[in-house]
């Protein structure tokens, strides 16, 4: 005859049931953690995806604002009229923006994406040269150098005595060239003579025109051209590059 301890059976039964519930709780907890992980991952992917779309949209809108093809109302981001003295502002790092602060921040944010489009417009308006300086595009220096060498204008302010050569050799007579010089120096953080190097051909051209500035009986129509070369050589203070 087998005797069964009822109280002991109840105890074992309770232990078995407790063990089963504990295992089920662990499984349920693990499952909930997995679900939370999956949902969180999906949420993060969704957020990054939306951010990418938002960034692309923002960049495209900015391009529309900056690169309007309308000739009646061109979209210029920076005020740039060198004869008004803006070139002095540029040398001091002051830029007169024609766009709002949010768009300025966007330009800085997307400076790498905008760089090719800004550089190809440098010849069209000084505004783009100023913007290149603001963004610190070292890749813009060759284009600005070409703009400087090609510029042969003299402003011709009223008042000075134009019978004197010295009148033609002051910086104020060359605001467009000074804008280029200040842009180059702002980008490179170097004086012009150290920031750019002239080829032998470029130096020959400058020296040839500069010599005519001091000759007698020269064509007065070209006098500004010759004097601008004479003045620029003085600003460059450069030595002739060695022969190849």
TORMARMAR-982421 format. One record per residue (C-alpha): x, y, z; residue in three letters. Coordinates in steps of 0.05 Angstrom, whole numbers, plus 5000, padded with zeros to 4 digits. Each point is the difference from the previous one (the first is absolute). Layout:
! TORMARMAR-982421
XYZALA
...
This chain:
! TORMARMAR-982421
500050005000UNK
502950664978UNK
498850605042UNK
499750674966UNK
501450635036UNK
494750474974UNK
503550625024UNK
506449794965UNK
496349884935UNK
497050695003UNK
506950295011UNK
502949654940UNK
494150194957UNK
501050735019UNK
507449984983UNK
498649704932UNK
494750524984UNK
504650575024UNK
505649734956UNK
495549984939UNK
497650715011UNK
507150265010UNK
502149694933UNK
494050294964UNK
501550695030UNK
507149974975UNK
497849814931UNK
494850565000UNK
505250505023UNK
504949794947UNK
494650054947UNK
498050705022UNK
507350224998UNK
500749734930UNK
493750364978UNK
502450655030UNK
506849934966UNK
496749884932UNK
495350595009UNK
505650465022UNK
504449804942UNK
494350124951UNK
498750685031UNK
507350204994UNK
500349774927UNK
493750394986UNK
502750635032UNK
506649974961UNK
496249864936UNK
495650615011UNK
506150425018UNK
503249804934UNK
493950204961UNK
499450655039UNK
507350174987UNK
499349874925UNK
493850424997UNK
503250565039UNK
506149994955UNK
495750024937UNK
496050595027UNK
506550365017UNK
502649894929UNK
493550304973UNK
500950615044UNK
507450104983UNK
500349814927UNK
493850334970UNK
500750064925UNK
495550604997UNK
503850584968UNK
495050505026UNK
501249835073UNK
506349595008UNK
500849685068UNK
506450295029UNK
501749765070UNK
504850565018UNK
500250744985UNK
506350134959UNK
501350684969UNK
507550125009UNK
500050754983UNK
495550135060UNK
505649765046UNK
497449295009UNK
507049744985UNK
502350305065UNK
494549645037UNK
502349364968UNK
507150105024UNK
497150055071UNK
495549394992UNK
493550394995UNK
494849744951UNK
493450354983UNK
495349424988UNK
493750084959UNK
497049355027UNK
497249835069UNK
504049685057UNK
496849314989UNK
502449994929UNK
507050235021UNK
500349415048UNK
497649544945UNK
505550254953UNK
505249855052UNK
496949325013UNK
500149814926UNK
506350384980UNK
503149374969UNK
493949844958UNK
499350724977UNK
507450114985UNK
500149814925UNK
493950434984UNK
502850605037UNK
506849944968UNK
497349984929UNK
496450675014UNK
506150395026UNK
501050344932UNK
492750224996UNK
499650445061UNK
504450225059UNK
494649745047UNK
502149284986UNK
507350185012UNK
498150305067UNK
496049385018UNK
505949564981UNK
504350405047UNK
494849955056UNK
499949244992UNK
507649964996UNK
500349654933UNK
507449914985UNK
497949704934UNK
497450704981UNK
506950335003UNK
502149824928UNK
493550284972UNK
500650645042UNK
507350074978UNK
497849974927UNK
494550515015UNK
505350455031UNK
504949944941UNK
494550114949UNK
497350625034UNK
503350624969UNK
495050535021UNK
501550655036UNK
494150315037UNK
501950734988UNK
497150365060UNK
498450734990UNK
504650515032UNK
507249734996UNK
505150314953UNK
500649504944UNK
506050354970UNK
504149675055UNK
502049274995UNK
499249915075UNK
492550114993UNK
499549364961UNK
503849595051UNK
495750035062UNK
495849415022UNK
493550394998UNK
500650044924UNK
499649244995UNK
494149775042UNK
498549394957UNK
507149765003UNK
500350145074UNK
493749585010UNK
503749424966UNK
506350115041UNK
496250035066UNK
496149374982UNK
506449624986UNK
503350255064UNK
493849855041UNK
499849284975UNK
507449855004UNK
501750435061UNK
506250234962UNK
502150644965UNK
498749994925UNK
507249894980UNK
500449375041UNK
492949764986UNK
500749954924UNK
505649864951UNK
500450304931UNK
502349614941UNK
505650284956UNK
494850184947UNK
495650365051UNK
505950395027UNK
502450184930UNK
493250284984UNK
499750425064UNK
507150264992UNK
498950164927UNK
493850425014UNK
503050315062UNK
506150274962UNK
495450384953UNK
496950365060UNK
506350435006UNK
501350114926UNK
498550644964UNK
495350084942UNK
495949395017UNK
492949894979UNK
495850315055UNK
494449514986UNK
504449445026UNK
503250405056UNK
495449715054UNK
501849304976UNK
507450155006UNK
499350335068UNK
495849435028UNK
505749524982UNK
505250475032UNK
495750055063UNK
498849245003UNK
507449844995UNK
501050445061UNK
494549635038UNK
502949324982UNK
507250165019UNK
501849354966UNK
506449744970UNK
500449704931UNK
499149255004UNK
506149584979UNK
500349784928UNK
497849274990UNK
